Amino acid sequence: MLAPLKDRDILERDLADPQSDLSLPAPSGQRQLDRMVAEVAALRHALRESRRVQRKSATSATRRIVSQINEINRLKAQNQNLQQKLADYQSGQAIIELGRRLVELSESNHLLSQSVQRVWFLEKTLQAAHSEFASLAAERDALLQQVQARS
Amino acid sequence: MGNSELWAGALSLLLIHHETGCPHSALNAARLLDRIGEMENLDDATRCLCERASTRLSNGKELSHACAA
């Protein structure tokens, strides 16, 4: 597709009277005309080709621009995050949060240690009870055998 | 001493206490935690947390790591 001309009169004048601006000698007129028509066709073809290349280049450039805008936005967001982190470190907020977290974890560790000790104690008590149960069962079985032997 | 300096000190002493079992570090950490707990711009949950930690450290009830228990 050809781009619109600023001065359309040039084309219209050519179409209406192609010979108006030409003052060629009569015998070589037709040959000269053919040569100019071919030249115009070649120029139009070259123009079309040039515009096609320009369109392709424009599309490619647009794609690159969009890609770069996306990259800029990503870097802006990353920069903002890093600035926030930096501000946190500068204000001491990070060390405060770290200290608070350590105190929290110390408390959790304390409670867990207490639970572990309680479990250990209950396990030992259970083992003792189990031993006592086994001992009593053996004693009961022995007594039962004695009773059965007497009867 | 600023807010973050107190926390940094308490954090450091607590780590030393956890690492070495040093009782002096525990007592000093407890003192710093008391001072942190007295600050006005502290939320109630953190204040209670600091008080409980200070009490544990002062009484020598801070146990070793639960995994080693």
Backbone of each chain as ProteinMPNN parsed JSONL, in Angstrom:
{"seq_chain_A": "MLAPLKDRDILERDLADPQSDLSLPAPSGQRQLDRMVAEVAALRHALRESRRVQRKSATSATRRIVSQINEINRLKAQNQNLQQKLADYQSGQAIIELGRRLVELSESNHLLSQSVQRVWFLEKTLQAAHSEFASLAAERDALLQQVQARS", "coords_chain_A": {"N_chain_A": [[0.847, -1.206, 0.0], [0.538, 2.222, -0.827], [1.78, 5.225, 0.572], [-0.115, 8.212, 1.396], [0.094, 10.979, -0.811], [1.465, 14.244, -0.407], [1.053, 16.24, -2.215], [-1.308, 15.78, -4.334], [-1.868, 16.528, -6.829], [0.184, 16.157, -8.608], [0.194, 13.431, -9.377], [-2.393, 13.276, -10.476], [-2.21, 15.093, -12.551], [-0.35, 13.785, -14.095], [-1.76, 11.468, -14.823], [-3.931, 12.49, -16.198], [-2.789, 13.902, -18.33], [-0.211, 12.625, -19.515], [1.803, 13.424, -21.141], [2.1, 16.076, -20.871], [4.165, 17.473, -19.591], [6.263, 16.801, -21.081], [8.488, 17.255, -23.676], [9.181, 15.781, -26.149], [11.044, 14.653, -28.98], [9.271, 13.627, -31.906], [9.814, 11.021, -33.285], [11.277, 9.422, -31.458], [9.621, 9.447, -29.325], [7.715, 7.516, -28.402], [9.36, 5.453, -27.543], [10.843, 6.669, -25.605], [8.791, 7.225, -23.852], [7.999, 4.636, -23.096], [10.262, 3.841, -21.776], [10.263, 5.592, -19.596], [7.88, 4.891, -18.378], [8.508, 2.325, -17.561], [10.516, 2.954, -15.843], [9.118, 4.412, -13.903], [7.485, 2.348, -12.971], [9.413, 0.707, -11.887], [10.384, 2.365, -9.913], [8.107, 2.621, -8.344], [7.864, 0.004, -7.467], [10.214, -0.21, -6.046], [9.675, 1.642, -4.099], [7.498, 0.453, -2.831], [8.743, -1.816, -1.839], [10.579, -0.654, -0.16], [8.854, 0.488, 1.72], [7.737, -1.799, 2.761], [9.923, -2.948, 4.021], [10.387, -0.964, 5.881], [8.037, -1.12, 7.389], [8.332, -3.661, 8.492], [10.62, -3.247, 9.973], [9.638, -1.319, 11.742], [7.732, -2.802, 13.137], [9.349, -4.678, 14.382], [10.895, -2.954, 15.945], [8.919, -1.919, 17.603], [8.207, -4.205, 18.988], [10.579, -4.653, 20.366], [10.638, -2.373, 21.94], [8.397, -2.73, 23.588], [9.205, -5.001, 24.954], [11.407, -3.944, 26.289], [10.171, -2.048, 27.875], [8.712, -3.683, 29.572], [10.834, -4.946, 30.891], [11.978, -2.747, 32.138], [9.924, -2.1, 33.913], [9.947, -4.39, 35.506], [12.488, -4.196, 36.653], [12.158, -1.825, 38.023], [10.316, -2.563, 39.993], [11.835, -4.429, 41.362], [13.893, -2.809, 42.238], [12.471, -1.168, 43.958], [11.739, -3.004, 45.94], [14.271, -3.685, 46.948], [15.097, -1.213, 47.881], [13.293, -0.891, 49.93], [14.051, -2.957, 51.617], [16.611, -2.076, 52.244], [15.99, 0.278, 53.586], [14.713, -0.834, 55.772], [16.858, -2.161, 56.976], [18.478, 0.035, 57.546], [16.929, 1.449, 59.348], [16.964, -0.232, 61.46], [14.984, -1.994, 61.755], [15.098, -4.579, 60.842], [16.879, -5.871, 62.575], [15.479, -5.66, 64.914], [13.252, -7.218, 64.34], [14.512, -9.648, 64.004], [15.555, -10.085, 66.58], [13.166, -10.236, 68.048], [12.082, -12.503, 66.923], [13.961, -14.398, 67.716], [13.601, -14.4, 70.486], [11.006, -15.348, 70.593], [11.35, -17.91, 69.481], [13.068, -18.959, 71.383], [11.381, -19.18, 73.529], [9.567, -21.06, 72.527], [11.307, -23.187, 72.28], [11.936, -23.585, 74.951], [9.437, -24.431, 75.978], [9.107, -26.743, 74.497], [11.29, -28.242, 75.393], [10.509, -28.652, 78.02], [8.285, -30.262, 77.557], [9.527, -32.467, 76.399], [10.994, -33.409, 78.56], [8.914, -34.101, 80.252], [7.714, -36.135, 78.78], [9.799, -37.968, 78.793], [9.891, -38.599, 81.536], [7.323, -39.72, 81.892], [7.583, -41.915, 80.269], [9.505, -43.399, 81.605], [8.097, -43.948, 83.966], [6.051, -45.481, 82.945], [7.479, -47.677, 82.045], [8.369, -48.673, 84.491], [5.935, -49.307, 85.662], [5.121, -51.265, 83.933], [7.036, -53.231, 84.406], [6.436, -53.84, 87.047], [3.882, -54.817, 86.699], [4.451, -57.147, 85.231], [5.922, -58.544, 87.119], [4.0, -58.939, 89.154], [2.142, -60.451, 87.733], [3.608, -62.757, 87.289], [3.938, -63.62, 89.899], [1.283, -64.056, 90.554], [0.665, -66.154, 88.8], [2.344, -68.138, 89.809], [1.269, -68.543, 92.35], [-1.223, -69.469, 91.617], [-0.569, -71.868, 90.428], [0.363, -73.223, 92.656], [-1.991, -73.453, 94.152], [-3.512, -75.027, 92.455], [-1.956, -77.328, 92.507], [-2.264, -78.201, 95.115], [-4.944, -78.824, 95.2]], "CA_chain_A": [[0.0, 0.0, 0.0], [1.332, 3.443, -0.942], [1.402, 6.282, 1.522], [-0.754, 9.328, 0.704], [0.983, 12.062, -1.241], [1.08, 15.567, 0.087], [0.538, 16.99, -3.36], [-1.958, 14.791, -5.193], [-1.995, 17.088, -8.185], [1.27, 15.631, -9.451], [-0.284, 12.189, -9.977], [-3.58, 13.54, -11.292], [-1.769, 15.762, -13.774], [0.308, 12.771, -14.912], [-2.757, 10.563, -15.378], [-4.765, 13.221, -17.148], [-2.039, 14.202, -19.54], [1.143, 12.206, -19.188], [2.77, 14.056, -22.036], [2.004, 17.537, -20.747], [5.433, 18.087, -19.235], [7.317, 16.266, -21.929], [8.592, 17.831, -25.022], [10.091, 14.852, -26.806], [10.95, 14.618, -30.442], [8.228, 12.698, -32.339], [10.191, 9.633, -33.604], [11.723, 8.641, -30.279], [8.652, 9.729, -28.242], [7.12, 6.298, -27.841], [10.414, 4.693, -26.867], [11.14, 7.423, -24.373], [7.641, 7.041, -22.958], [8.087, 3.276, -22.529], [11.372, 3.804, -20.819], [9.844, 6.315, -18.389], [6.852, 4.07, -17.699], [9.236, 1.239, -16.886], [11.247, 3.571, -14.728], [8.12, 4.701, -12.859], [7.076, 1.061, -12.378], [10.528, 0.246, -11.052], [10.433, 3.221, -8.723], [6.982, 2.238, -7.479], [8.214, -1.278, -6.861], [11.251, 0.075, -5.038], [9.0, 2.339, -2.992], [6.719, -0.564, -2.105], [9.702, -2.672, -1.118], [11.14, 0.157, 0.918], [7.833, 0.624, 2.772], [7.583, -3.112, 3.417], [11.073, -3.083, 4.927], [10.188, -0.017, 6.989], [6.988, -1.674, 8.265], [8.928, -4.781, 9.223], [11.533, -2.649, 10.953], [8.827, -0.661, 12.77], [7.139, -3.858, 13.974], [10.433, -5.22, 15.205], [11.261, -1.932, 16.934], [7.83, -1.858, 18.588], [8.328, -5.39, 19.846], [11.729, -4.427, 21.267], [10.266, -1.324, 22.907], [7.488, -3.344, 24.58], [10.033, -5.874, 25.786], [12.24, -3.113, 27.176], [9.28, -1.425, 28.881], [8.45, -4.728, 30.578], [12.07, -5.126, 31.662], [12.11, -1.557, 32.995], [8.951, -2.233, 35.004], [10.421, -5.445, 36.416], [13.628, -3.658, 37.403], [11.644, -0.81, 38.952], [9.728, -3.278, 41.141], [12.96, -5.021, 42.109], [14.57, -1.685, 42.894], [11.625, -0.725, 45.076], [11.878, -4.006, 47.004], [15.604, -3.559, 47.546], [15.137, 0.04, 48.658], [12.525, -1.137, 51.156], [14.919, -3.776, 52.481], [17.691, -1.198, 52.703], [15.408, 1.186, 54.586], [14.494, -1.646, 56.982], [18.151, -2.38, 57.631], [18.976, 1.313, 58.07], [16.134, 1.875, 60.511], [17.135, -1.213, 62.532], [13.765, -2.819, 61.827], [15.466, -5.978, 60.593], [17.494, -6.435, 63.786], [14.389, -5.768, 65.894], [12.443, -8.388, 63.951], [15.347, -10.826, 64.264], [15.582, -10.266, 68.034], [11.833, -10.68, 68.479], [11.936, -13.887, 66.448], [14.817, -15.249, 68.551], [12.945, -14.541, 71.791], [9.859, -16.246, 70.366], [11.843, -19.28, 69.288], [13.614, -19.413, 72.673], [10.241, -19.592, 74.348], [9.072, -22.324, 71.961], [12.301, -24.197, 72.636], [11.764, -23.851, 76.386], [8.223, -25.239, 76.151], [9.377, -28.051, 73.893], [12.192, -28.956, 76.301], [9.692, -29.111, 79.149], [7.465, -31.382, 77.074], [10.419, -33.614, 76.213], [11.303, -33.94, 79.895], [7.696, -34.745, 80.761], [7.572, -37.393, 78.033], [10.84, -38.876, 79.302], [9.458, -39.03, 82.866], [6.177, -40.613, 81.713], [8.09, -43.159, 79.669], [10.151, -44.165, 82.68], [7.021, -44.399, 84.852], [5.358, -46.551, 82.233], [8.368, -48.855, 82.069], [8.346, -49.195, 85.862], [4.618, -49.924, 85.858], [5.107, -52.489, 83.14], [7.849, -54.211, 85.139], [5.651, -54.208, 88.228], [2.793, -55.66, 86.193], [5.018, -58.45, 84.862], [6.292, -59.217, 88.368], [2.761, -59.36, 89.82], [1.547, -61.522, 86.937], [4.39, -63.974, 87.542], [3.599, -64.051, 91.26], [-0.082, -64.618, 90.508], [0.719, -67.459, 88.124], [2.987, -69.079, 90.729], [0.294, -68.871, 93.395], [-2.282, -70.274, 90.996], [-0.034, -73.227, 90.252], [0.402, -73.833, 93.989], [-3.381, -73.798, 94.517], [-3.917, -76.16, 91.621], [-1.2, -78.503, 92.949], [-2.838, -78.679, 96.394], [-6.265, -79.405, 94.966]], "C_chain_A": [[0.876, 1.247, 0.0], [0.851, 4.461, 0.079], [0.781, 7.444, 0.75], [0.269, 10.408, 0.339], [0.504, 13.385, -0.683], [0.442, 16.378, -1.052], [0.005, 15.999, -4.391], [-2.021, 15.246, -6.655], [-0.952, 16.517, -9.135], [0.801, 14.386, -10.183], [-1.43, 12.432, -10.939], [-3.195, 14.183, -12.619], [-1.122, 14.737, -14.716], [-0.706, 11.859, -15.591], [-3.595, 11.249, -16.456], [-4.02, 13.465, -18.463], [-0.575, 13.884, -19.318], [2.206, 12.919, -20.011], [2.872, 15.569, -21.841], [3.346, 18.196, -20.456], [6.564, 17.655, -20.153], [7.329, 16.961, -23.293], [9.611, 17.027, -25.812], [9.992, 14.966, -28.335], [10.024, 13.495, -30.898], [8.697, 11.28, -32.607], [10.575, 8.827, -32.366], [10.758, 8.803, -29.109], [8.134, 8.476, -27.571], [8.155, 5.51, -27.021], [10.77, 5.342, -25.517], [10.032, 7.232, -23.326], [7.686, 5.67, -22.287], [9.167, 3.191, -21.47], [10.976, 4.474, -19.502], [8.787, 5.551, -17.612], [7.524, 2.949, -16.915], [9.98, 1.775, -15.664], [10.306, 3.867, -13.553], [7.696, 3.424, -12.168], [8.163, 0.548, -11.449], [10.616, 1.062, -9.777], [9.301, 2.887, -7.742], [7.285, 0.934, -6.745], [9.235, -1.066, -5.734], [10.64, 0.744, -3.816], [8.217, 1.357, -2.129], [7.637, -1.433, -1.238], [10.27, -1.927, 0.092], [10.144, 0.296, 2.073], [7.625, -0.684, 3.523], [8.707, -3.317, 4.441], [10.893, -2.169, 6.145], [9.137, -0.531, 7.973], [7.539, -2.794, 9.13], [9.831, -4.256, 10.341], [10.758, -1.999, 12.099], [8.214, -1.681, 13.713], [8.18, -4.42, 14.925], [10.817, -4.236, 16.312], [10.193, -1.829, 18.023], [7.923, -3.026, 19.563], [9.465, -5.199, 20.862], [11.381, -3.404, 22.338], [9.374, -1.906, 23.998], [8.283, -4.223, 25.532], [10.86, -5.064, 26.782], [11.398, -2.413, 28.241], [8.978, -2.432, 29.983], [9.662, -4.929, 31.478], [12.266, -3.954, 32.631], [11.157, -1.66, 34.187], [9.404, -3.273, 36.028], [11.565, -4.917, 37.287], [13.184, -2.585, 38.404], [11.086, -1.468, 40.213], [10.831, -3.872, 42.015], [13.699, -3.943, 42.895], [13.797, -1.213, 44.12], [11.756, -1.683, 46.267], [13.216, -3.861, 47.724], [15.721, -2.29, 48.382], [14.406, -0.124, 49.981], [13.366, -1.929, 52.152], [16.026, -2.922, 53.09], [17.183, -0.26, 53.805], [15.163, 0.447, 55.898], [15.802, -1.856, 57.737], [18.653, -1.091, 58.274], [18.212, 1.737, 59.321], [16.28, 0.899, 61.68], [15.938, -2.135, 62.665], [14.108, -4.305, 61.666], [16.033, -6.628, 61.86], [16.429, -6.599, 64.882], [13.565, -7.02, 65.616], [13.205, -9.677, 64.251], [15.38, -11.138, 65.769], [14.259, -10.808, 68.548], [11.626, -12.148, 68.109], [12.762, -14.833, 67.32], [14.172, -15.475, 69.917], [11.747, -15.487, 71.676], [10.305, -17.696, 70.258], [12.448, -19.839, 70.576], [12.48, -19.917, 73.565], [9.68, -20.931, 73.843], [10.011, -23.465, 72.335], [12.166, -24.597, 74.108], [10.568, -24.771, 76.623], [8.433, -26.657, 75.606], [10.285, -28.884, 74.797], [11.419, -29.486, 77.51], [8.854, -30.33, 78.754], [8.312, -32.637, 76.906], [10.746, -34.251, 77.559], [10.097, -34.692, 80.466], [7.494, -36.106, 80.08], [8.569, -38.42, 78.55], [10.403, -39.458, 80.654], [8.304, -40.027, 82.754], [6.611, -41.958, 81.133], [8.724, -44.048, 80.726], [9.1, -44.731, 83.624], [6.285, -45.58, 84.234], [6.187, -47.833, 82.234], [8.343, -49.518, 83.445], [7.029, -49.923, 86.124], [4.533, -51.254, 85.11], [5.904, -53.592, 83.825], [7.085, -54.744, 86.344], [4.518, -55.156, 87.827], [3.3, -57.056, 85.877], [5.358, -59.255, 86.119], [5.058, -59.76, 89.077], [2.096, -60.511, 89.065], [2.275, -62.843, 87.183], [4.056, -64.533, 88.921], [2.214, -64.701, 91.29], [-0.067, -66.005, 89.876], [1.329, -68.531, 89.038], [2.012, -69.529, 91.813], [-0.812, -69.776, 92.849], [-1.834, -71.72, 90.813], [0.014, -73.977, 91.59], [-0.982, -74.316, 94.413], [-3.83, -75.023, 93.739], [-3.208, -77.444, 92.056], [-1.792, -79.08, 94.239], [-4.172, -79.366, 96.167], [-6.108, -80.595, 93.995]], "O_chain_A": [[1.852, 1.32, 0.747], [-0.335, 4.537, 0.399], [1.104, 7.649, -0.42], [1.189, 10.696, 1.105], [-0.693, 13.616, -0.512], [-0.549, 17.086, -0.872], [0.753, 15.456, -5.204], [-2.201, 14.445, -7.573], [-1.194, 16.412, -10.338], [0.959, 14.257, -11.397], [-1.464, 11.896, -12.047], [-3.763, 13.873, -13.666], [-1.298, 14.786, -15.933], [-0.559, 11.512, -16.763], [-3.919, 10.658, -17.485], [-4.558, 13.26, -19.552], [0.214, 14.764, -18.975], [3.367, 12.999, -19.611], [3.62, 16.253, -22.54], [3.658, 19.276, -20.957], [7.699, 18.107, -20.003], [6.3, 17.196, -23.926], [10.716, 17.482, -26.106], [8.952, 15.339, -28.877], [10.028, 12.447, -30.253], [8.005, 10.357, -32.175], [10.217, 7.654, -32.259], [11.05, 8.34, -28.006], [8.109, 8.372, -26.345], [7.852, 4.979, -25.952], [10.96, 4.69, -24.491], [10.279, 7.1, -22.128], [7.449, 5.543, -21.086], [9.007, 2.562, -20.425], [11.312, 3.983, -18.424], [8.775, 5.544, -16.381], [7.167, 2.66, -15.772], [10.054, 1.134, -14.616], [10.63, 3.62, -12.391], [7.556, 3.387, -10.945], [7.883, 0.026, -10.37], [10.884, 0.531, -8.7], [9.481, 2.868, -6.524], [6.995, 0.79, -5.557], [9.139, -1.642, -4.65], [11.013, 0.472, -2.675], [8.253, 1.403, -0.899], [7.343, -1.733, -0.081], [10.417, -2.473, 1.185], [10.521, 0.233, 3.243], [7.375, -0.702, 4.728], [8.483, -3.786, 5.557], [11.201, -2.545, 7.276], [9.286, -0.417, 9.189], [7.263, -2.875, 10.327], [9.812, -4.739, 11.473], [11.146, -2.099, 13.263], [8.17, -1.475, 14.926], [7.924, -4.611, 16.114], [11.035, -4.626, 17.459], [10.505, -1.674, 19.204], [7.75, -2.874, 20.773], [9.335, -5.533, 22.04], [11.775, -3.544, 23.496], [9.56, -1.62, 25.18], [8.073, -4.202, 26.745], [10.999, -5.433, 27.948], [11.852, -2.21, 29.367], [8.983, -2.097, 31.167], [9.521, -5.066, 32.693], [12.663, -4.139, 33.781], [11.527, -1.351, 35.32], [9.27, -3.08, 37.237], [11.607, -5.158, 38.493], [13.756, -2.454, 39.487], [11.33, -1.019, 41.333], [10.765, -3.822, 43.243], [14.078, -4.136, 44.05], [14.37, -0.903, 45.164], [11.868, -1.265, 47.419], [13.282, -3.909, 48.952], [16.35, -2.28, 49.44], [14.817, 0.414, 51.01], [13.399, -1.633, 53.347], [16.338, -3.026, 54.276], [17.853, -0.037, 54.813], [15.365, 0.992, 56.984], [15.856, -1.745, 58.962], [19.181, -1.101, 59.386], [18.788, 2.316, 60.241], [15.778, 1.166, 62.772], [15.879, -2.96, 63.577], [13.482, -5.169, 62.279], [15.716, -7.774, 62.179], [16.471, -7.545, 65.669], [13.227, -7.777, 66.526], [12.624, -10.667, 64.693], [15.25, -12.292, 66.179], [14.226, -11.72, 69.375], [11.068, -12.927, 68.881], [12.32, -15.939, 67.629], [14.187, -16.587, 70.445], [11.51, -16.318, 72.553], [9.715, -18.591, 70.864], [12.358, -21.038, 70.839], [12.604, -20.931, 74.252], [9.36, -21.818, 74.635], [9.569, -24.566, 72.664], [12.266, -25.771, 74.464], [10.659, -25.753, 77.361], [7.981, -27.636, 76.199], [10.076, -30.088, 74.951], [11.639, -30.609, 77.964], [8.731, -31.293, 79.512], [7.871, -33.739, 77.232], [10.772, -35.475, 77.687], [10.23, -35.756, 81.072], [7.149, -37.094, 80.728], [8.235, -39.592, 78.726], [10.53, -40.66, 80.887], [8.298, -41.055, 83.432], [6.061, -43.004, 81.478], [8.523, -45.262, 80.754], [9.205, -45.885, 84.041], [5.944, -46.548, 84.914], [5.656, -48.931, 82.403], [8.302, -50.743, 83.562], [7.002, -50.998, 86.723], [3.953, -52.227, 85.593], [5.493, -54.753, 83.824], [7.09, -55.943, 86.62], [4.232, -56.143, 88.505], [2.65, -58.045, 86.218], [5.123, -60.461, 86.188], [5.057, -60.898, 89.546], [1.553, -61.431, 89.676], [1.655, -63.902, 87.274], [3.909, -65.742, 89.1], [1.992, -65.724, 91.938], [-0.72, -66.924, 90.371], [0.889, -69.681, 89.041], [1.93, -70.709, 92.152], [-1.27, -70.707, 93.511], [-2.602, -72.661, 91.012], [-0.252, -75.177, 91.66], [-1.143, -75.411, 94.95], [-4.446, -75.936, 94.289], [-3.789, -78.527, 91.984], [-1.816, -80.296, 94.43], [-4.506, -80.347, 96.832], [-7.095, -81.244, 93.65]]}, "seq_chain_B": "MGNSELWAGALSLLLIHHETGCPHSALNAARLLDRIGEMENLDDATRCLCERASTRLSNGKELSHACAA", "coords_chain_B": {"N_chain_B": [[20.092, 4.924, 74.482], [19.086, 3.482, 71.484], [16.107, 1.953, 70.124], [16.658, -0.169, 68.297], [19.318, -0.706, 68.934], [19.156, -1.754, 71.499], [17.724, -4.094, 70.999], [19.562, -5.359, 69.332], [21.668, -5.769, 71.114], [20.432, -7.466, 73.007], [19.836, -9.611, 71.388], [22.399, -10.454, 70.652], [23.498, -11.18, 73.171], [21.743, -13.191, 73.929], [22.242, -15.089, 71.99], [24.882, -15.705, 72.609], [24.497, -16.804, 75.126], [22.91, -19.035, 74.463], [24.721, -20.399, 72.95], [26.976, -20.861, 74.554], [26.067, -21.214, 77.121], [26.523, -19.369, 79.057], [25.99, -17.833, 82.163], [26.123, -15.139, 82.89], [25.726, -13.773, 80.527], [23.111, -14.478, 80.108], [21.842, -13.15, 82.248], [22.443, -10.481, 81.645], [21.18, -10.276, 79.188], [18.583, -10.591, 80.046], [18.276, -8.227, 81.487], [18.423, -6.331, 79.452], [16.201, -7.105, 77.996], [14.25, -6.467, 79.818], [14.453, -3.68, 79.748], [13.722, -3.245, 77.119], [11.107, -4.083, 77.27], [10.072, -2.029, 78.756], [9.76, 0.051, 77.035], [7.809, 2.498, 75.297], [6.72, 2.386, 72.725], [5.957, -0.253, 72.082], [4.334, -3.251, 71.178], [1.717, -5.067, 72.915], [1.884, -7.875, 72.875], [4.568, -8.405, 72.249], [5.775, -7.171, 74.412], [4.896, -8.796, 76.558], [6.099, -11.13, 75.764], [8.806, -10.446, 76.014], [8.921, -10.031, 78.757], [8.365, -12.596, 79.802], [10.542, -13.998, 78.732], [12.634, -12.663, 79.984], [12.143, -13.305, 82.653], [12.523, -16.084, 82.624], [15.222, -16.196, 81.893], [16.433, -14.829, 84.016], [15.839, -16.484, 86.174], [17.306, -18.641, 85.578], [16.109, -20.637, 84.161], [16.146, -21.148, 81.579], [16.263, -23.562, 79.267], [18.418, -26.018, 77.716], [18.876, -26.691, 74.184], [15.984, -28.128, 72.715], [16.243, -30.395, 71.135], [18.472, -31.648, 72.085], [17.685, -32.469, 74.526]], "CA_chain_B": [[20.259, 3.826, 73.534], [17.888, 3.363, 70.644], [15.334, 0.725, 70.1], [17.341, -1.253, 67.566], [20.558, -1.061, 69.647], [18.775, -2.642, 72.611], [17.4, -5.406, 70.42], [20.804, -5.964, 68.845], [22.39, -6.227, 72.304], [19.728, -8.626, 73.569], [20.021, -10.706, 70.423], [23.778, -10.922, 70.763], [23.692, -11.869, 74.459], [20.969, -14.438, 73.91], [22.973, -16.056, 71.16], [26.051, -16.162, 73.388], [23.995, -17.694, 76.182], [22.5, -20.305, 73.852], [25.893, -21.074, 72.389], [27.959, -21.243, 75.577], [25.434, -21.454, 78.413], [27.071, -18.385, 80.005], [24.906, -17.264, 82.991], [26.199, -13.666, 82.876], [25.069, -13.332, 79.292], [21.661, -14.648, 80.311], [21.375, -12.068, 83.131], [22.499, -9.205, 80.909], [20.106, -10.317, 78.181], [17.329, -10.361, 80.784], [18.202, -6.786, 81.794], [18.094, -5.624, 78.204], [14.801, -7.416, 77.659], [13.427, -5.643, 80.726], [14.456, -2.305, 79.22], [12.902, -3.249, 75.891], [9.708, -4.195, 77.708], [9.62, -0.744, 79.332], [9.605, 1.07, 75.985], [6.387, 2.833, 75.082], [6.242, 2.05, 71.378], [6.043, -1.708, 71.922], [2.993, -3.85, 71.272], [1.528, -5.836, 74.152], [2.345, -9.262, 72.712], [6.041, -8.414, 72.336], [6.124, -6.828, 75.798], [4.703, -10.011, 77.363], [7.143, -12.072, 75.317], [10.067, -10.007, 76.629], [8.839, -10.258, 80.218], [8.499, -14.038, 80.059], [11.93, -14.385, 78.428], [13.477, -12.096, 81.044], [11.934, -14.107, 83.867], [13.192, -17.385, 82.418], [16.68, -16.008, 81.9], [16.848, -14.419, 85.364], [15.724, -17.619, 87.088], [18.16, -19.739, 85.091], [15.248, -21.742, 83.713], [16.271, -21.311, 80.128], [16.823, -24.892, 79.065], [19.214, -26.191, 76.494], [18.066, -26.94, 73.002], [15.051, -29.234, 72.911], [16.711, -31.572, 70.407], [19.493, -32.32, 72.897], [17.103, -32.835, 75.826]], "C_chain_B": [[18.957, 3.619, 72.756], [17.26, 1.982, 70.713], [16.105, -0.44, 69.471], [18.637, -1.676, 68.25], [20.256, -2.014, 70.812], [18.47, -4.049, 72.102], [18.66, -6.12, 69.942], [21.615, -6.53, 70.012], [21.764, -7.489, 72.879], [19.923, -9.848, 72.678], [21.408, -11.316, 70.564], [23.987, -11.731, 72.049], [22.938, -13.198, 74.512], [21.687, -15.517, 73.104], [24.189, -16.607, 71.897], [25.598, -17.151, 74.465], [23.603, -19.057, 75.61], [23.706, -21.109, 73.376], [26.788, -21.643, 73.496], [27.333, -21.608, 76.927], [25.895, -20.463, 79.475], [25.951, -17.726, 80.83], [24.918, -15.732, 83.004], [25.51, -13.098, 81.636], [23.559, -13.42, 79.446], [21.111, -13.5, 81.157], [21.382, -10.724, 82.41], [21.425, -9.139, 79.822], [18.76, -10.036, 78.852], [17.157, -8.881, 81.101], [17.802, -5.991, 80.549], [16.641, -5.882, 77.797], [13.838, -6.649, 78.565], [13.317, -4.212, 80.2], [13.626, -2.199, 77.942], [11.42, -3.276, 76.257], [9.155, -2.898, 78.278], [9.377, 0.329, 78.266], [8.125, 1.258, 75.637], [5.854, 2.334, 73.733], [6.327, 0.556, 71.093], [4.642, -2.3, 72.037], [2.933, -4.804, 72.468], [2.091, -7.26, 74.05], [3.866, -9.347, 72.867], [6.492, -8.095, 73.759], [6.008, -8.066, 76.699], [5.786, -11.044, 77.032], [8.477, -11.741, 75.983], [10.06, -10.274, 78.127], [9.033, -11.736, 80.551], [9.95, -14.489, 79.823], [12.868, -13.891, 79.522], [13.369, -12.915, 82.325], [12.659, -15.451, 83.753], [14.712, -17.252, 82.534], [17.184, -15.657, 83.296], [16.836, -15.589, 86.332], [16.599, -18.796, 86.674], [17.35, -20.917, 84.604], [15.323, -21.972, 82.211], [16.983, -22.638, 79.877], [17.669, -24.933, 77.799], [18.289, -26.527, 75.332], [17.238, -28.215, 73.15], [15.532, -30.518, 72.23], [17.731, -32.368, 71.234], [18.923, -32.845, 74.214], [16.79, -34.324, 75.878]], "O_chain_B": [[17.871, 3.589, 73.334], [17.8, 1.024, 71.265], [16.191, -1.532, 70.033], [19.03, -2.84, 68.176], [21.006, -2.956, 71.07], [18.891, -5.049, 72.685], [18.809, -7.328, 70.122], [22.175, -7.622, 69.92], [22.458, -8.454, 73.198], [20.143, -10.961, 73.155], [21.566, -12.536, 70.591], [24.569, -12.815, 72.027], [23.423, -14.188, 75.059], [21.729, -16.686, 73.486], [24.493, -17.798, 71.828], [26.225, -18.188, 74.684], [23.918, -20.097, 76.187], [23.702, -22.34, 73.399], [27.291, -22.761, 73.387], [27.979, -22.229, 77.77], [25.682, -20.69, 80.666], [25.05, -17.119, 80.252], [23.868, -15.098, 83.114], [24.812, -12.086, 81.696], [22.821, -12.553, 78.977], [20.06, -12.94, 80.846], [20.452, -9.93, 82.544], [20.84, -8.085, 79.571], [17.911, -9.336, 78.3], [16.057, -8.337, 81.006], [16.953, -5.1, 80.604], [15.949, -4.985, 77.316], [12.758, -6.237, 78.141], [12.241, -3.613, 80.203], [12.929, -1.211, 77.711], [10.596, -2.594, 75.647], [7.944, -2.677, 78.291], [8.844, 1.396, 78.571], [7.322, 0.327, 75.679], [4.701, 1.918, 73.618], [6.718, 0.146, 70.0], [3.858, -1.895, 72.896], [3.957, -5.279, 72.959], [2.687, -7.779, 74.994], [4.384, -10.245, 73.531], [7.462, -8.668, 74.255], [6.901, -8.348, 77.498], [6.308, -11.73, 77.911], [9.187, -12.63, 76.454], [11.068, -10.692, 78.697], [9.775, -12.081, 81.47], [10.509, -15.256, 80.606], [13.782, -14.604, 79.938], [14.367, -13.184, 82.993], [13.328, -15.887, 84.691], [15.386, -18.062, 83.17], [18.24, -16.132, 83.713], [17.699, -15.693, 87.204], [16.625, -19.826, 87.349], [17.817, -22.056, 84.621], [14.667, -22.853, 81.655], [18.149, -22.811, 80.231], [17.641, -24.036, 76.956], [17.073, -26.63, 75.494], [17.719, -29.237, 73.641], [15.247, -31.614, 72.712], [17.841, -33.587, 71.104], [19.598, -33.579, 74.935], [16.295, -34.815, 76.893]]}, "name": "protein", "num_of_chains": 2, "seq": "MLAPLKDRDILERDLADPQSDLSLPAPSGQRQLDRMVAEVAALRHALRESRRVQRKSATSATRRIVSQINEINRLKAQNQNLQQKLADYQSGQAIIELGRRLVELSESNHLLSQSVQRVWFLEKTLQAAHSEFASLAAERDALLQQVQARSMGNSELWAGALSLLLIHHETGCPHSALNAARLLDRIGEMENLDDATRCLCERASTRLSNGKELSHACAA"}
